[in-house]
Amino acid sequence: MKCMYCGCIDSKVIDSRSADDGTIIRRRRECIQCGKRFTTYETVENTPIFVVKTNGSRQAFDTNKIKSGIIKACEKRPVSTTVIDKLVEDIQKKVYNSLAQEITSKEIGEMVCEGLKNIDEVAYVRFASVYRSFTDTTSFIKELEKIVKKDK
């Protein structure tokens, strides 16, 4: 790290501490040449990920939108916010671990459906009915039959 006082590129780390809930590392450094101390902050660089919507438009990946949809599906169901947060975190990890710069809204919807199916079947059916655009009772019943077959 370049010294802000003399411009020397050699410095040593005196102290390192985690800051901001572990997302930032604060480092206290000392310049080898002039001996002055300075502080640097190290963060992980997040490359932006874009969601490709069904109409072809793109928007930034936003976990708040995912969480909002899950909360609506789980409304008046015995699903804790801790479980919802864990599902959102798992989806976020899958998206970032894919290393792709774009992901389709369909892929995200499938991840949410899969997670809700394991958490609460009613919340799953609620989400799936909106996500998969059930237009009539037949498509709704087909989805319910899949769940019943799985349980047997």
VENWOCOR-V661942 format. One record per residue. RES is the residue in one letter. SS is DSSP state (A for helix, B for strand, O for the rest). OMEGA is omega in whole degrees, 0 to 359 (999 if undefined). Layout:
res: [RES;RES]
ss: [SS;SS]
omega: [OMEGA;OMEGA]
This chain:
res: [M;K;C;M;Y;C;G;C;I;D;S;K;V;I;D;S;R;S;A;D;D;G;T;I;I;R;R;R;R;E;C;I;Q;C;G;K;R;F;T;T;Y;E;T;V;E;N;T;P;I;F;V;V;K;T;N;G;S;R;Q;A;F;D;T;N;K;I;K;S;G;I;I;K;A;C;E;K;R;P;V;S;T;T;V;I;D;K;L;V;E;D;I;Q;K;K;V;Y;N;S;L;A;Q;E;I;T;S;K;E;I;G;E;M;V;C;E;G;L;K;N;I;D;E;V;A;Y;V;R;F;A;S;V;Y;R;S;F;T;D;T;T;S;F;I;K;E;L;E;K;I;V;K;K;D;K]
ss: [O;O;O;O;O;O;O;O;O;O;B;B;B;B;B;B;B;B;B;O;O;O;O;B;B;B;B;B;B;B;B;O;O;O;O;O;B;B;B;B;B;B;B;O;O;O;O;O;O;B;B;B;O;O;O;O;O;B;B;B;O;O;A;A;A;A;A;A;A;A;A;A;A;O;O;O;O;O;O;O;A;A;A;A;A;A;A;A;A;A;A;A;A;A;A;A;A;O;O;O;O;B;B;B;A;A;A;A;A;A;A;A;A;A;A;A;A;A;A;O;A;A;A;A;A;A;A;A;A;A;A;O;O;O;O;O;A;A;A;A;A;A;A;A;A;A;A;A;A;A;A;O]
omega: [182;179;181;181;184;178;179;181;178;175;177;180;179;185;175;178;175;178;175;177;175;180;180;173;178;180;174;184;176;180;179;185;186;177;180;182;177;184;174;178;182;178;176;179;178;175;182;177;181;177;177;182;182;179;178;179;181;174;183;177;184;181;179;178;178;181;180;178;179;179;178;180;184;182;180;176;181;180;183;178;178;179;178;179;180;179;179;179;179;179;179;179;179;181;182;180;178;179;177;178;177;176;181;177;178;179;179;178;178;177;179;180;181;179;180;180;180;183;185;185;179;178;177;182;177;181;183;181;177;184;182;176;176;183;180;182;181;179;178;181;178;179;178;178;177;180;181;178;181;182;180;999]
